[in-house]
Amino acid sequence: MKDAGTLGNKPLIVLIAGKGMWGLPLTSPDWVDLRKNWVNGQMREAQQLSSHGKWMIVSDSAHGIPNERPDAIVSAVREVYAAVKSH
């Protein structure tokens, strides 16, 4: 992501899976470490590509957010669209 440059002030929402992945229970030390590194590392970097970036955890979805929670994606797209339209 460091090579991605910047999105400037364009709105950005990063959706993050809230359920365990790869068969790891949410209480597994491996999952806790993975989430800490993923959310606080790479997802924070993605959010910071825009000065109007934010991240949202989709608590009842694993990595397949498009299939498991398409409504979360639609909601995020609508929010970004509204932000673009208001500027």
URKAWO-V297939 format. One record per residue. N is the residue number from 1. SS is DSSP state (@ for helix, = for strand, . for the rest). BURIAL is I if it has 24 or more other C-alpha atoms within 12 Angstrom, else O. Layout:
n: (N:N)
ss: (SS:SS)
burial: (BURIAL:BURIAL)
This chain:
n: (1:2:3:4:5:6:7:8:9:10:11:12:13:14:15:16:17:18:19:20:21:22:23:24:25:26:27:28:29:30:31:32:33:34:35:36:37:38:39:40:41:42:43:44:45:46:47:48:49:50:51:52:53:54:55:56:57:58:59:60:61:62:63:64:65:66:67:68:69:70:71:72:73:74:75:76:77:78:79:80:81:82:83:84:85:86:87)
ss: (.:@:@:@:.:.:.:=:=:=:=:=:=:=:=:=:=:.:.:.:.:.:.:.:.:.:.:.:@:@:@:@:@:@:@:@:@:@:@:@:@:@:@:@:@:@:@:.:.:=:=:=:=:=:=:=:=:=:.:.:.:.:.:.:@:@:@:@:.:@:@:@:@:@:@:@:@:@:@:@:@:@:@:@:@:@:.)
burial: (O:O:O:O:O:O:O:O:O:O:I:I:I:I:I:I:I:I:I:I:O:O:O:O:O:O:O:O:O:O:O:O:O:I:I:O:O:O:I:O:O:O:I:I:I:I:I:I:I:O:O:O:I:I:I:I:I:I:O:O:I:I:O:O:I:O:O:O:I:O:O:I:I:O:O:I:O:O:O:O:O:O:O:O:O:O:O)
